[in-house]
């Protein structure tokens, strides 16, 4: 049984260098991320096509329901003054959900690569810092690191940096663990199927031992948790933490 956990495959490297970044590698994560964005864009175009004021279609009713849920989530957790964050949080949630669930069709989840969550967390961290500076000014932001006593400044700085790191690692760890566990399960069941059916004497046993019969049905039970429940839940948690951190940053400032 061989299980590849070496990470996303690199399809090719661009032949020229970018400033600071150097050579850019086009990896499986980048390709699938673009597929996710294309799917979401296409779905949004389909939902919002031919909108009406009266006698709306079921498609438009679904679009309005999704918008209402996004509005209620952001305003309920952050307040009316943060209404402008609704598109960002909604886009973050949908991107996370689709990225998590795309493994169901055989593609590698972009969220199984730490660089994906790290990029999201950096964006959220910038927004948190901006809200703190906006509310209390640069001086108030820097002074906050010395509270309640100056000797705690190094620990406060570490605590500030821990926010994006914990958000990224939490999401990444849960998604990657599901990918690895499912891969190990499929491999183990294939070996068990070969060993069990190989006990049948003759050519029938030789033929059936090559078919991973146990891989049919059994992994679907765990897939309900690792792919569906965990995938949607991790997206929800990431967005919930995003709204809470940004709202709290504005109040603390």
N, C-alpha and C positions, 0 to 999 in steps of 0.2 A: 504494500500500500504506500503510495507516494502522495503527499499533500504539499502543494506549493504555497508557502506563506512568505515568499520573498518580496511581496508587494506588487504594485501595478507594473505591468510590462511597459517598456519604452519602445514605441514603434519606430521612431527615427529622431535624429537630432538635426536641427536646422544648421546649414553650413556656414552661417555667419554669426558674429557675436553681437549681443546687445550691450549697451552701456551698463556697467556695474553688474548686470545679471550674467553676462558671459553667454555661452551657448545654451539655447533653449531646447529642452527635450520635450517632444510630444509624446506624452504617456497615455496609458489607458484611462487614467483619471481625467485628463483634459478632454479626451475624445468623448467619454461617457457624460461628462459635465455639459458639453455642448449638446449632446443628444437630449439630456434632461431639459436644458433651456429651450430647445426647439419644440419638445413635446409640450412644455408649459405654455409657450407662446402660441402654439397652434391651438391648444385647448382654450386659451383665453379669447383668441380670435373667433373660434367657433361659438363660445358662450355669448359673446357680445355682438354677434352678427345680427343685423336686422332687429334692433331693439324698438319696442313700441311703448306707448303710454297706456293704451287700452288693449284688451284682448291679447295679453302677452302669452307667449309660448311656454311650454314646460322648460325649455332651455333657458329662457330669460328668467323664469321663476327660480331655477337653480342658481343662476348667476346672482340674482338679488339676494337669495338666501346666504350664499357664500360671503357676499359683501357685508350683509347684516351681521353674520357671525364674526367676521374680522373686526368690524366696528365695535361690537359689544366686548370682544376680548381686549382690545387695546384700550378703549375708553374705560372699561370696567377695572382694569389693572393700573392704568396710568392717569386717568382723568381726562376731562374734555380738552384741556390745553395742549395735550399731546396727540391730538387727532391727526396731525401731519405725519405721525409715525405709522399710521395704519398701512399704507402701501409697502413700507419697508418690512414690517413684521409679517404681513401676509405673504410677501414674496419669499421671505426667509423660511417661513413654515412650509409653504408649498414646495420650495426647492429641496428642503430637507426631507420631506415625506417622499417625494418622487425619487430622490437620490437613494434613500434607504430601501425603497420597495422595488427599484429597477432590477435588483438581483433576482427577482422572481422570474424574469424572462431571460436569465442566463448572463446578464452583463454584470461586471464588477461594480459594486456601489462606490461612487466617488467619496462617500462618507467613510469608507473603510480605509481612506488615506488621510493621515493626520493633517496634511497640508490644507485640505478642504476646510475642516473645522477651524484650523488655526487662522485661516484668512477671514472666516466669519467672525471669530472671536476678536481679532484685531480691529475689525470695523466697529464692532460693538464697544470695544474698549475706547476707541477714539470718540465715539458718541458720548460715552459716560464721562470722559475727561472734558469734552466740550461743554457738557451740561454743568459740570462742577465749576469750570472757569467762567461760564456765562452767568451763573448764579452768584458766585462769590468773588470773581475776579482772579487774576493770576496770583496776587498776593494771598488771597483767602485760600486758594487751592494749595499753594505751597505751605501755608501755615497749618493746614489740616494735617500734614504729616507729622507735626510736632505735638499733636494732641494725644492724650491729655498732658503728657510731660515730654520734653524734648528728647529724653534718652530713648524713647520708643520710636524715634524717627526711622531707623533702619527696618524695624519690624513693620511699621506702617507702609513703607515703600514695598516691602516684600508682599504684604497683604494686597496692595494695589495691583501688583504684577500678577498675583496668584489668581485674580479674577478671570482674565482671558484664558490663562493656562488651564484652570479647572474646568471652565466651560468647554474648551476644545477637547480636553482629554476625556471628560465624562462621556460626551457624545461619541467620540471616536472609539473609546474602549468598548462601549456597549455594542456598537455596530460591528467592529472587527471581531469581537468575541463570538457574535452570532455567525459570522462568515466562517471562522475557524471551526467552531463546534459542528456546524452543518457539514463542512468538508470532511471532518473526522468521522462523523456519523455515516455519511455516504460511503466512505472508504471502508469503515468497519463492517457495515452491512454487506458490502460487496464481498469482502473476505469471508464473512460468516455464511453468505449464500453459496459461495463456491465450495466451502468446506462441507456444508450440510448436504447439498445436492450431489456433491462428489461421492457421497457414500452409496448412492444408487449404483448398482453394478452395471457394467456393460456400456455400450455406446450411448444409451439414454442418459446415464449419469455424467458421462464426459461432455455431452451436449448441453445439458441443463446447468452444469457447473460453470459454464461460460456466461450464463445469463444472471445478472444481479437482481433476482426476483425480489429479494427483501428490500431493495431500494424503492419499490413501488408501494406507496401508501404510508409506511411507517414514518419517513421523514416529514411528511405533510403535517403530522401532529405538532412536531416541534416548530415547523415553519410558521404555524399560526402565531406562536409567541415571538420567535426570533425575528421574523420578517414583518409580520403585520402589527402585532401589539407593540413590540419593542421599537420598531421603526417609527410608528406614529407617536408613541409616547416620548421618545427621545427628541423628536422634533418639537413636541408640545413643551417639554421641559426647557429646551434651549430658548424657545421664544418667551416662555414665562420668565426665565431668568433675565432675558434681555429687557423686557418691559419693567421688571422690578428694579434692576440695577440702574437703568436710565432715570426712572421716576425718583428713586432714592437719591441719586446724584444731584438732581435738581433741588431736592429738599435740603440735602446736607450743605449744598453750596450757599 
